[in-house]
Amino acid sequence: MQTSHLTRLASIQHFNLIKRSLTRPTGPVLRKLIASEASPTTNYVRSTCEFRFASTTTSSSNDGQNSHDEEQKKKNITNLMYLAGAVTGLGAIYTIFQNRKSSKEKQDAVSAYDAKQLKSQHADDKLDASKKTLVEKVGDLQDRKLLAEEEQPEELNKTDLTPVIPSFAQYLIIGGGTAALSAFKSIRAHDATAKVLVISSEKYYPYMRPPLSKDVWYTDDNLLNQHMFKQWNGQEKSLFFFDNEFYADVKTLNDEENGGVGVVLGRKVVNLDLKTSVAKLDNGWEISFEKCLIATGGQPKSLKVFQTASNRLKSKLTLYRGIDDFFALKKVVDSGADVTIIGGGFLGSELACSLAHRATENDKRGNPSGKITQLMPETGNISKVLPEYLSKWATGRVRDEGANVLTNVELIGASVVQDGKVSLSYIDPQNPKKTSYITCDHVVVAVGIEPNTDLAKSAGLEVDPDQGGFLVNAELQARHNVWVAGDAASFYDINLGRRRVEHYDHAIVSGKLAGENMTGAHKPYWHQSTFWSDLGPKVGFEAIGLTDSQLQTVAVYAKGKPTDEEQKRDSEGNREQQDVVPEATANDLKHKLPESKGNLDKDDYSKGVVFYLKENKVVGIVLWNVFNRIAIARKIIKDQQEITNFQELAKLFNIHQD
């Protein structure tokens, strides 16, 4: 009878609540309550059992006794009803409290999960996501969103739940330089809804590097503080290719209906697993991708004497490469420090002119100004490209800008002396047995770059043992879904064989081709890239083809004039223009007219054309202070005709214009 009453009074759920409650911290309190309320009932049950047992052997009690038993039974049932209600109520209150606590714990768990995903020090605590399929990874994210949605649906914000960096990229570009920029422009041009994710170790969006050693040093501070510079023609231009508004928010990139380009700044890909198509960042985050472009560029080389330098010496050393390097070095120059530039190539020669000009202008304004010195092992500036006589002439122009140029110098040591200056020791070219010294406040090393191939090992990609860079085919492809462009690519040129090129024009063209091939094209690299340099605003040149100073050269010069055409640049800062190519070929000009003599003073190389020859065929051309004629030079190289009359050939470049 008691059991039937209890069944009607409490459901199974109530009993489960009571059972769970007794196992929790409230158990002792509830047990005391049950003990105090249930003692009459317990006595009754015990007496009832004894009564029922005794009734089997003796006769029933009298009517008075029966009446008393019925009253006691009702009291006991009432007490049990009160007890069940009290326990059920307490259990319900406890459950509500626990549910609220559990809700907060779930929210904290979601936040903790996000934090753990974004912190590299907790990366080892995660499951090995690289073994998961893309569907499983997306499922993990969806589960997390649903959990938060159940707890706080009224406060759900999609952007708050989306990771800062996407976990999937349709097109992934590793690197944020010129080749990367050209690639994502090309991808978007051939795939209108493409979603491109760029991972850049820079803290700036893609910008132009060439002006950092030239134009910016001739620009007023007001423009520089806006990351703008003034070109030689006086026009103002931003260092950045695009405004920030051009780029999509990386958090919502994959939700953009029309696609876009998102750039993750200040992050580096440290591992590339091509088996699973997963890139791992330096913060532990992993990104699955469909197609990937490696455009990691290069990093400045150092010299052996600086590789084991002390921290004190390293603080006075600049390996010049980016925007931050420019502003840091500008601060040094404007403080009146003496600066020594090591290297006689393009970068070292351009910086020598630029820093000397800056120091001279500071002196004219009454501001602190120091001495600018250039050291090089070669006989003259840019001697690996220019013929020896022209290289030495160019060295004179660098000196005219105010730099002290020391050639044929072999640097053998560097240290910081007591007064905080840097002491550089070198072999005196006039006396090889004597060691000479030069002191300065700061040193700039400009001796070239080496391609960044750190990802080769984890990705299982081949590196060119001779030229450096990732080995790719003529289509710039390293694997079925991986391409390489820019300085880091050792590509197969269908005309000239395997090559690696470090020039700006090559970064533009190779990035463009790689981007197009990523969208489905299968085009080989055939472009003959160009390059240029400026030694201040008065001397500049553009070049194309094989321009090795060890080759045979023939040059034609003319008197420079103020009315000579100035160089032009496209929207990307590239000088190559779509000039109209003359209908006449180099072969047509071979025997056309006798050679003409210009009225040229001796040793005046202010303007001219230098032809580089192999087997009497032009394989390279330098346009010395002659601009916007690269298309003509390209056609001459392509024709591959034997030339005998170079004076007439030079007329195609209009160097004798009135």
C-alpha positions as CSV (number, residue, x, y, z in Angstrom):
1,M,0.0,0.0,0.0
2,Q,2.9,2.4,0.8
3,T,4.5,1.6,-2.6
4,S,1.4,2.4,-4.5
5,H,1.0,5.7,-2.7
6,L,4.7,6.6,-3.5
7,T,4.3,5.7,-7.1
8,R,1.4,8.1,-7.4
9,L,3.2,10.8,-5.4
10,A,6.6,10.8,-7.2
11,S,7.7,10.1,-10.7
12,I,10.8,8.1,-11.6
13,Q,12.5,11.5,-12.4
14,H,11.9,12.6,-8.8
15,F,13.6,9.5,-7.5
16,N,16.5,10.0,-9.8
17,L,16.9,13.5,-8.5
18,I,16.8,12.3,-4.9
19,K,19.4,9.6,-5.8
20,R,21.8,12.1,-7.4
21,S,21.3,14.6,-4.6
22,L,22.3,12.1,-2.0
23,T,25.7,11.6,-3.8
24,R,26.5,15.4,-3.8
25,P,27.6,17.8,-1.1
26,T,24.0,18.2,0.0
27,G,23.8,14.5,0.9
28,P,24.4,14.8,4.6
29,V,21.7,17.5,5.0
30,L,19.1,15.5,3.1
31,R,20.0,12.3,5.0
32,K,19.4,14.1,8.3
33,L,16.0,15.3,7.0
34,I,15.0,11.9,5.9
35,A,16.1,10.3,9.2
36,S,14.1,12.8,11.3
37,E,10.9,12.7,9.2
38,A,10.9,9.0,8.5
39,S,11.5,7.5,11.9
40,P,7.8,7.1,12.7
41,T,7.3,5.5,9.3
42,T,10.3,3.2,9.8
43,N,8.9,2.1,13.1
44,Y,5.5,1.5,11.5
45,V,7.0,-0.5,8.7
46,R,9.0,-2.6,11.2
47,S,5.9,-3.1,13.4
48,T,3.7,-3.9,10.4
49,C,6.1,-6.5,9.2
50,E,6.2,-8.1,12.7
51,F,2.4,-7.9,12.8
52,R,2.0,-9.6,9.5
53,F,4.5,-12.3,10.5
54,A,2.7,-12.9,13.8
55,S,-0.7,-13.1,12.1
56,T,0.2,-16.3,10.4
57,T,0.4,-18.1,13.8
58,T,-2.2,-16.3,16.0
59,S,-5.6,-14.8,15.7
60,S,-6.3,-11.2,14.7
61,S,-6.4,-8.4,17.3
62,N,-9.5,-6.7,18.5
63,D,-11.3,-3.9,16.7
64,G,-9.8,-1.2,18.9
65,Q,-6.3,-2.2,17.9
66,N,-7.3,-2.2,14.2
67,S,-8.6,1.4,14.5
68,H,-5.4,2.6,16.1
69,D,-3.3,0.9,13.4
70,E,-5.3,2.6,10.6
71,E,-4.7,6.1,12.2
72,Q,-1.0,5.4,12.6
73,K,-0.9,4.2,9.0
74,K,-2.4,7.5,7.7
75,K,0.0,9.6,9.7
76,N,2.9,7.6,8.3
77,I,1.7,8.0,4.7
78,T,1.2,11.8,5.2
79,N,4.8,12.1,6.7
80,L,6.2,10.2,3.7
81,M,4.3,12.5,1.3
82,Y,5.8,15.5,3.0
83,L,9.3,13.9,2.9
84,A,9.1,13.1,-0.8
85,G,7.9,16.6,-1.6
86,A,10.7,18.2,0.4
87,V,13.4,16.0,-1.2
88,T,12.0,16.6,-4.7
89,G,12.0,20.4,-4.1
90,L,15.5,20.5,-2.8
91,G,16.7,18.3,-5.7
92,A,15.1,20.6,-8.2
93,I,16.7,23.7,-6.6
94,Y,20.1,22.0,-6.7
95,T,19.7,21.0,-10.3
96,I,18.8,24.6,-11.4
97,F,21.9,25.8,-9.6
98,Q,24.1,23.2,-11.2
99,N,22.6,24.0,-14.7
100,R,23.5,27.6,-14.3
101,K,27.0,26.7,-13.2
102,S,27.3,24.2,-16.1
103,S,26.3,26.9,-18.6
104,K,29.0,29.2,-17.4
105,E,31.5,26.3,-17.5
106,K,30.5,25.5,-21.1
107,Q,31.0,29.1,-22.1
108,D,34.4,29.2,-20.4
109,A,35.3,25.9,-22.2
110,V,34.5,27.5,-25.6
111,S,36.7,30.5,-24.8
112,A,39.4,28.3,-23.5
113,Y,39.2,26.1,-26.6
114,D,39.7,29.2,-28.8
115,A,42.6,30.5,-26.7
116,K,44.3,27.1,-26.9
117,Q,43.9,27.0,-30.7
118,L,45.6,30.4,-31.0
119,K,48.5,29.9,-28.6
120,S,51.5,27.9,-29.8
121,Q,52.5,26.9,-26.3
122,H,49.3,24.9,-26.1
123,A,49.6,23.4,-29.5
124,D,50.8,20.1,-28.1
125,D,47.5,19.8,-26.1
126,K,45.5,19.7,-29.3
127,L,44.5,16.6,-31.3
128,D,46.6,16.0,-34.4
129,A,44.4,17.9,-36.7
130,S,46.7,17.2,-39.6
131,K,45.3,13.7,-39.7
132,K,41.7,15.0,-40.0
133,T,39.9,15.5,-43.2
134,L,38.7,18.9,-44.2
135,V,35.1,17.8,-43.4
136,E,36.1,16.8,-39.9
137,K,37.9,20.1,-39.3
138,V,34.9,22.1,-40.5
139,G,32.7,19.8,-38.3
140,D,34.7,20.7,-35.2
141,L,34.1,24.4,-35.8
142,Q,30.4,23.9,-36.4
143,D,30.0,21.9,-33.2
144,R,31.6,24.7,-31.3
145,K,29.3,27.2,-32.8
146,L,26.2,25.1,-32.0
147,L,27.3,24.7,-28.4
148,A,27.5,28.4,-27.9
149,E,24.3,28.9,-29.7
150,E,22.4,26.6,-27.3
151,E,23.8,28.5,-24.3
152,Q,23.4,32.2,-25.3
153,P,21.3,32.4,-28.5
154,E,20.4,36.0,-27.9
155,E,24.1,37.1,-27.7
156,L,25.4,35.0,-30.6
157,N,27.7,37.0,-32.9
158,K,29.1,35.1,-35.9
159,T,32.2,37.2,-36.2
160,D,33.1,36.6,-32.6
161,L,33.0,32.8,-33.0
162,T,35.0,32.8,-36.3
163,P,38.8,32.4,-35.8
164,V,40.9,35.4,-36.7
165,I,42.7,33.3,-39.3
166,P,40.6,31.0,-41.6
167,S,41.2,27.3,-41.3
168,F,40.7,26.8,-45.1
169,A,42.0,28.7,-48.1
170,Q,40.9,28.2,-51.7
171,Y,44.1,29.9,-52.8
172,L,46.9,30.2,-50.3
173,I,49.9,32.5,-51.0
174,I,52.9,32.3,-48.7
175,G,54.7,35.6,-48.7
176,G,53.6,39.2,-49.0
177,G,56.0,40.8,-51.5
178,T,55.8,41.8,-55.1
179,A,55.4,38.3,-56.6
180,A,52.5,37.6,-54.1
181,L,50.8,40.9,-55.1
182,S,51.1,40.1,-58.9
183,A,49.8,36.6,-58.3
184,F,46.7,37.5,-56.4
185,K,45.9,40.2,-59.0
186,S,46.2,37.5,-61.7
187,I,44.1,35.0,-59.8
188,R,41.3,37.4,-59.3
189,A,41.5,38.5,-63.0
190,H,41.0,34.9,-64.1
191,D,38.7,33.7,-61.3
192,A,36.3,36.5,-60.5
193,T,35.0,34.8,-57.3
194,A,38.4,33.6,-56.1
195,K,39.1,33.7,-52.3
196,V,42.8,34.3,-51.8
197,L,44.5,34.2,-48.4
198,V,48.0,35.7,-48.1
199,I,50.2,34.9,-45.2
200,S,52.9,37.6,-44.8
201,S,55.6,37.9,-42.2
202,E,55.6,41.7,-42.8
203,K,53.6,44.0,-40.7
204,Y,52.7,46.0,-43.8
205,Y,50.5,45.3,-46.8
206,P,52.4,44.7,-50.0
207,Y,54.6,47.6,-51.0
208,M,57.2,48.7,-53.5
209,R,60.8,47.9,-52.6
210,P,62.8,49.6,-55.4
211,P,62.1,53.2,-54.1
212,L,63.6,52.3,-50.7
213,S,67.1,52.6,-52.0
214,K,66.4,55.5,-54.4
215,D,63.5,57.9,-54.5
216,V,62.5,57.9,-50.8
217,W,65.9,59.4,-49.8
218,Y,65.2,62.5,-52.0
219,T,61.7,62.9,-50.5
220,D,60.5,65.4,-47.8
221,D,59.7,64.0,-44.4
222,N,56.1,65.1,-44.6
223,L,55.5,62.7,-47.5
224,L,57.6,59.9,-45.9
225,N,55.5,60.0,-42.8
226,Q,52.5,59.1,-45.0
227,H,54.5,56.3,-46.6
228,M,54.6,58.3,-49.8
229,F,57.6,59.3,-52.0
230,K,58.4,61.7,-54.8
231,Q,59.5,60.2,-58.1
232,W,62.3,61.8,-60.2
233,N,59.6,63.5,-62.4
234,G,58.2,65.2,-59.3
235,Q,55.0,63.1,-59.1
236,E,54.0,61.8,-55.7
237,K,53.2,58.2,-55.2
238,S,52.3,55.8,-52.3
239,L,54.7,53.0,-51.4
240,F,51.7,50.7,-51.1
241,F,50.2,49.1,-54.1
242,F,46.6,49.4,-52.7
243,D,44.8,51.1,-49.9
244,N,43.9,49.0,-46.9
245,E,40.2,49.1,-48.0
246,F,41.1,47.0,-51.0
247,Y,41.7,43.9,-48.8
248,A,38.9,41.8,-47.4
249,D,38.5,41.0,-43.7
250,V,40.3,37.6,-43.3
251,K,37.7,36.6,-40.7
252,T,34.9,36.7,-43.2
253,L,36.9,36.0,-46.4
254,N,35.4,32.6,-47.0
255,D,31.8,34.1,-46.7
256,E,32.4,36.7,-49.4
257,E,30.0,35.9,-52.3
258,N,32.3,37.7,-54.8
259,G,35.5,36.5,-53.2
260,G,38.4,38.8,-52.4
261,V,42.0,39.0,-51.0
262,G,42.7,38.7,-47.3
263,V,46.2,39.3,-45.9
264,V,47.3,37.9,-42.5
265,L,50.1,40.2,-41.3
266,G,53.0,39.3,-38.9
267,R,52.6,35.6,-39.3
268,K,55.0,33.0,-40.9
269,V,54.3,29.5,-42.4
270,V,56.8,27.2,-40.6
271,N,55.6,23.9,-41.9
272,L,54.0,22.8,-45.2
273,D,52.6,19.3,-45.4
274,L,51.8,18.6,-49.1
275,K,50.4,15.1,-48.3
276,T,47.4,16.6,-46.5
277,S,47.6,20.1,-48.1
278,V,48.0,21.8,-44.7
279,A,50.2,24.8,-43.8
280,K,51.1,25.4,-40.2
281,L,51.8,28.9,-38.9
282,D,54.3,30.0,-36.2
283,N,51.4,30.4,-33.7
284,G,50.3,26.7,-34.2
285,W,47.3,27.5,-36.4
286,E,46.7,25.2,-39.4
287,I,45.2,26.1,-42.8
288,S,44.0,23.6,-45.3
289,F,44.3,24.7,-48.9
290,E,43.3,23.7,-52.4
291,K,46.2,25.5,-54.2
292,C,49.3,27.1,-52.9
293,L,51.9,29.6,-54.1
294,I,55.2,30.0,-52.4
295,A,56.5,33.5,-52.9
296,T,58.8,33.8,-49.9
297,G,61.4,35.9,-51.7
298,G,64.9,36.2,-50.2
299,Q,66.7,37.5,-47.1
300,P,69.7,39.7,-47.1
301,K,73.1,38.0,-47.0
302,S,75.6,38.9,-44.3
303,L,79.4,38.6,-44.3
304,K,81.5,36.1,-42.3
305,V,83.0,38.9,-40.2
306,F,79.5,39.8,-38.9
307,Q,78.0,36.3,-38.5
308,T,79.5,35.8,-35.0
309,A,79.3,39.5,-34.0
310,S,78.4,40.5,-30.5
311,N,75.0,42.0,-29.7
312,R,76.6,45.4,-29.3
313,L,78.1,45.2,-32.9
314,K,74.8,43.8,-34.3
315,S,73.0,46.8,-32.9
316,K,75.1,49.0,-35.2
317,L,74.5,46.8,-38.2
318,T,71.7,47.0,-40.9
319,L,70.9,44.3,-43.4
320,Y,68.8,46.6,-45.6
321,R,65.6,45.2,-47.0
322,G,62.2,46.7,-46.0
323,I,60.3,49.8,-44.9
324,D,61.4,49.5,-41.2
325,D,65.0,49.3,-42.3
326,F,64.6,52.5,-44.2
327,F,63.1,54.5,-41.3
328,A,65.7,53.1,-38.9
329,L,68.6,54.0,-41.2
330,K,67.1,57.4,-42.0
331,K,67.1,58.1,-38.2
332,V,70.8,57.2,-38.1
333,V,71.8,59.4,-41.1
334,D,69.8,62.3,-39.8
335,S,71.5,62.1,-36.4
336,G,74.8,63.0,-38.2
337,A,76.3,59.5,-37.9
338,D,79.1,58.3,-40.1
339,V,77.8,55.4,-42.1
340,T,79.8,52.8,-44.1
341,I,78.1,50.7,-46.8
342,I,79.6,47.4,-47.7
343,G,78.9,46.2,-51.2
344,G,79.3,47.6,-54.8
345,G,76.3,46.0,-56.5
346,F,72.9,47.6,-57.3
347,L,71.7,48.1,-53.7
348,G,75.1,49.2,-52.3
349,S,75.7,51.7,-55.1
350,E,72.2,53.1,-54.9
351,L,72.4,53.5,-51.1
352,A,75.8,55.2,-51.4
353,C,74.4,57.9,-53.7
354,S,71.1,58.2,-51.7
355,L,72.7,58.5,-48.2
356,A,75.4,60.9,-49.4
357,H,72.7,63.1,-50.9
358,R,70.7,63.0,-47.7
359,A,73.8,63.9,-45.6
360,T,74.7,66.7,-48.0
361,E,71.2,68.2,-47.8
362,N,71.3,68.0,-44.0
363,D,74.5,69.9,-44.0
364,K,73.0,72.6,-46.2
365,R,70.1,73.1,-43.8
366,G,72.4,73.3,-40.8
367,N,71.4,69.9,-39.5
368,P,73.8,67.2,-38.3
369,S,75.5,65.4,-41.1
370,G,78.0,62.6,-41.2
371,K,80.3,61.0,-43.7
372,I,79.1,58.3,-46.1
373,T,81.7,55.6,-47.2
374,Q,81.3,52.7,-49.6
375,L,83.6,49.7,-49.5
376,M,83.7,47.0,-52.2
377,P,86.1,44.3,-53.4
378,E,85.4,45.1,-57.1
379,T,87.2,47.7,-59.2
380,G,84.1,49.9,-59.6
381,N,80.3,50.1,-59.0
382,I,78.0,47.5,-60.5
383,S,81.1,45.9,-62.2
384,K,79.4,42.5,-62.6
385,V,77.1,44.1,-65.2
386,L,78.8,47.2,-66.6
387,P,82.0,47.1,-68.7
388,E,85.0,48.0,-66.7
389,Y,85.4,51.5,-68.2
390,L,81.7,52.3,-67.6
391,S,81.8,50.9,-64.1
392,K,84.7,53.2,-63.2
393,W,82.9,56.1,-64.8
394,A,79.8,55.3,-62.6
395,T,82.1,55.2,-59.5
396,G,83.0,58.8,-60.3
397,R,79.3,59.8,-60.4
398,V,78.8,58.2,-57.0
399,R,81.7,60.2,-55.6
400,D,80.1,63.3,-57.2
401,E,77.0,62.7,-55.0
402,G,79.3,63.0,-51.9
403,A,80.2,59.4,-51.1
404,N,83.7,58.3,-50.3
405,V,84.2,55.1,-52.5
406,L,87.0,52.6,-51.7
407,T,87.4,49.9,-54.4
408,N,89.4,46.7,-54.4
409,V,88.9,46.4,-50.6
410,E,88.8,43.1,-48.8
411,L,87.1,43.4,-45.4
412,I,88.8,41.1,-42.8
413,G,87.4,42.2,-39.4
414,A,84.9,44.3,-37.4
415,S,84.7,45.3,-33.8
416,V,83.3,48.0,-31.5
417,V,86.0,50.1,-29.9
418,Q,85.9,52.0,-26.6
419,D,84.2,55.2,-27.9
420,G,81.3,53.1,-29.2
421,K,82.3,53.4,-32.9
422,V,82.7,50.4,-35.2
423,S,86.2,49.7,-36.4
424,L,86.5,47.9,-39.8
425,S,89.8,46.4,-40.8
426,Y,90.7,45.7,-44.5
427,I,93.6,45.0,-46.8
428,D,95.0,48.1,-48.3
429,P,94.9,47.7,-52.1
430,Q,98.0,49.9,-52.4
431,N,99.9,47.8,-49.9
432,P,98.6,44.2,-49.6
433,K,100.9,43.5,-46.6
434,K,99.4,46.3,-44.6
435,T,96.1,46.3,-42.7
436,S,94.1,49.5,-42.8
437,Y,91.2,50.6,-40.6
438,I,88.2,52.8,-41.0
439,T,85.9,53.8,-38.1
440,C,82.2,54.7,-38.3
441,D,79.0,54.8,-36.3
442,H,76.9,52.4,-38.3
443,V,77.4,49.7,-41.0
444,V,75.0,48.8,-43.8
445,V,75.6,45.4,-45.5
446,A,74.4,45.2,-49.1
447,V,75.9,42.1,-50.6
448,G,72.8,40.5,-52.2
449,I,70.2,38.1,-51.0
450,E,69.7,34.4,-50.6
451,P,66.4,32.7,-51.5
452,N,64.2,31.7,-48.6
453,T,63.7,28.0,-48.9
454,D,63.0,27.1,-45.3
455,L,59.9,25.2,-46.2
456,A,61.6,22.8,-48.6
457,K,62.3,20.2,-45.9
458,S,58.8,19.9,-44.5
459,A,57.2,20.1,-47.9
460,G,59.6,17.7,-49.5
461,L,60.5,20.1,-52.3
462,E,63.8,20.1,-54.2
463,V,66.2,23.0,-54.0
464,D,68.6,24.0,-56.8
465,P,72.0,23.1,-55.5
466,D,73.8,25.6,-57.8
467,Q,71.5,28.7,-58.0
468,G,69.4,28.2,-54.9
469,G,65.6,28.5,-54.9
470,F,62.8,25.9,-55.2
471,L,63.1,23.8,-58.4
472,V,60.0,24.3,-60.6
473,N,59.2,23.5,-64.2
474,A,58.6,25.9,-67.0
475,E,55.0,26.6,-65.7
476,L,56.5,27.5,-62.3
477,Q,55.0,24.4,-60.7
478,A,56.6,22.4,-58.0
479,R,53.8,19.9,-57.3
480,H,50.3,19.4,-58.8
481,N,48.8,22.1,-56.5
482,V,52.0,24.1,-55.6
483,W,53.7,26.9,-57.5
484,V,56.7,29.1,-56.8
485,A,57.3,32.7,-58.1
486,G,59.8,35.5,-57.6
487,D,63.3,35.4,-56.1
488,A,62.6,31.9,-54.6
489,A,62.0,30.1,-57.9
490,S,64.6,28.3,-59.9
491,F,62.6,27.9,-63.1
492,Y,63.3,26.3,-66.5
493,D,63.5,28.9,-69.2
494,I,62.5,27.3,-72.5
495,N,65.1,29.5,-74.3
496,L,67.9,29.9,-71.8
497,G,67.7,26.9,-69.6
498,R,67.4,26.8,-65.8
499,R,67.6,30.2,-64.2
500,R,66.9,32.1,-61.0
501,V,66.3,35.9,-61.3
502,E,66.1,38.4,-58.4
503,H,64.8,41.5,-60.3
504,Y,61.6,43.4,-59.7
505,D,60.3,42.8,-63.2
506,H,60.7,39.1,-62.8
507,A,58.7,39.2,-59.6
508,I,55.9,40.9,-61.4
509,V,55.9,38.6,-64.4
510,S,56.5,35.3,-62.6
511,G,53.8,36.1,-60.1
512,K,51.3,37.0,-62.8
513,L,52.1,33.7,-64.7
514,A,51.9,31.6,-61.6
515,G,48.6,33.1,-60.6
516,E,47.1,32.4,-64.0
517,N,48.4,28.8,-64.0
518,M,46.8,28.3,-60.6
519,T,43.4,29.1,-62.1
520,G,43.8,26.4,-64.8
521,A,46.2,27.8,-67.5
522,H,49.3,25.8,-68.4
523,K,51.5,28.5,-69.8
524,P,55.3,28.3,-69.8
525,Y,57.6,31.1,-68.7
526,W,59.2,32.7,-71.7
527,H,59.5,36.3,-70.6
528,Q,62.9,37.9,-70.8
529,S,62.9,40.0,-67.6
530,T,64.3,43.5,-67.3
531,F,66.0,45.4,-64.5
532,W,67.0,49.0,-63.8
533,S,69.1,51.1,-61.4
534,D,69.5,54.7,-60.5
535,L,72.7,56.3,-59.2
536,G,70.9,59.5,-58.1
537,P,68.6,61.5,-60.3
538,K,71.2,62.1,-63.0
539,V,72.3,58.6,-63.9
540,G,70.1,55.6,-64.5
541,F,69.9,52.6,-66.8
542,E,67.5,49.9,-67.9
543,A,68.7,46.5,-69.1
544,I,67.4,43.2,-70.5
545,G,68.9,39.8,-71.3
546,L,72.3,38.4,-70.4
547,T,74.3,41.4,-69.2
548,D,77.5,39.8,-67.9
549,S,80.5,42.1,-67.9
550,Q,82.6,39.2,-68.9
551,L,80.9,39.0,-72.3
552,Q,82.1,40.9,-75.3
553,T,80.4,44.4,-75.5
554,V,80.0,47.0,-78.1
555,A,78.7,50.4,-77.0
556,V,77.4,53.5,-78.8
557,Y,77.2,56.8,-76.9
558,A,75.8,60.2,-77.5
559,K,75.8,63.6,-75.8
560,G,73.2,63.8,-73.1
561,K,70.7,66.7,-73.3
562,P,68.2,68.3,-70.9
563,T,65.4,67.4,-73.3
564,D,66.1,63.7,-73.2
565,E,63.1,61.6,-72.5
566,E,62.6,60.7,-68.8
567,Q,61.9,57.2,-67.6
568,K,58.2,56.1,-67.2
569,R,56.6,53.7,-64.7
570,D,53.4,51.8,-64.7
571,S,51.0,51.6,-61.7
572,E,53.1,49.0,-60.1
573,G,56.3,51.1,-60.3
574,N,57.7,48.9,-63.1
575,R,59.5,50.7,-65.9
576,E,58.8,48.4,-68.8
577,Q,56.3,50.0,-71.1
578,Q,54.4,48.8,-74.1
579,D,56.4,50.7,-76.6
580,V,55.7,50.5,-80.3
581,V,58.3,48.1,-81.8
582,P,59.8,49.3,-85.1
583,E,58.9,47.3,-88.2
584,A,62.5,47.0,-89.2
585,T,64.5,44.1,-87.7
586,A,68.1,43.9,-86.7
587,N,68.8,41.9,-89.8
588,D,67.4,44.7,-92.0
589,L,69.8,47.2,-90.5
590,K,73.0,45.2,-91.0
591,H,74.2,46.8,-94.2
592,K,71.9,49.8,-94.4
593,L,74.2,52.8,-93.9
594,P,77.8,53.5,-93.1
595,E,78.7,54.2,-89.5
596,S,77.9,57.7,-88.2
597,K,80.2,59.6,-85.8
598,G,78.7,61.6,-83.0
599,N,80.4,64.7,-81.6
600,L,81.3,63.0,-78.3
601,D,83.9,64.2,-75.9
602,K,86.3,61.6,-74.7
603,D,85.2,59.7,-71.6
604,D,81.7,61.2,-71.7
605,Y,79.3,58.3,-71.2
606,S,76.3,60.4,-70.3
607,K,73.9,58.5,-72.7
608,G,74.3,55.4,-74.8
609,V,73.5,51.7,-75.6
610,V,75.7,48.8,-74.6
611,F,75.3,45.6,-76.6
612,Y,76.4,42.2,-75.1
613,L,77.4,39.6,-77.6
614,K,77.7,35.9,-78.0
615,E,78.9,34.7,-81.4
616,N,78.2,38.1,-82.9
617,K,74.6,37.9,-81.8
618,V,73.1,40.3,-79.3
619,V,72.1,38.5,-76.1
620,G,71.8,41.5,-73.7
621,I,71.4,45.3,-73.8
622,V,72.0,48.1,-71.3
623,L,70.2,51.4,-72.1
624,W,72.4,53.9,-70.3
625,N,70.4,57.0,-69.5
626,V,68.1,55.9,-72.3
627,F,64.5,55.2,-71.2
628,N,61.3,53.6,-72.4
629,R,62.9,51.6,-75.2
630,I,63.0,48.1,-73.6
631,A,60.5,46.7,-76.1
632,I,62.9,47.6,-78.9
633,A,65.8,45.9,-77.1
634,R,63.6,42.8,-76.5
635,K,62.9,42.4,-80.2
636,I,66.6,42.7,-81.1
637,I,67.5,40.0,-78.7
638,K,64.6,37.8,-80.0
639,D,65.7,38.2,-83.6
640,Q,69.1,36.7,-82.9
641,Q,70.8,38.1,-86.0
642,E,74.5,38.7,-86.5
643,I,75.2,42.5,-86.3
644,T,78.0,44.4,-87.9
645,N,76.8,48.0,-87.9
646,F,76.0,48.9,-84.3
647,Q,75.9,52.6,-84.9
648,E,72.8,52.1,-87.1
649,L,71.4,49.6,-84.7
650,A,71.7,52.2,-81.9
651,K,69.6,54.6,-84.0
652,L,66.5,52.5,-83.2
653,F,66.8,53.8,-79.7
654,N,66.8,57.5,-80.8
655,I,70.0,58.3,-78.8
656,H,70.9,61.1,-81.3
657,Q,67.6,62.9,-81.0
658,D,67.7,66.6,-81.5
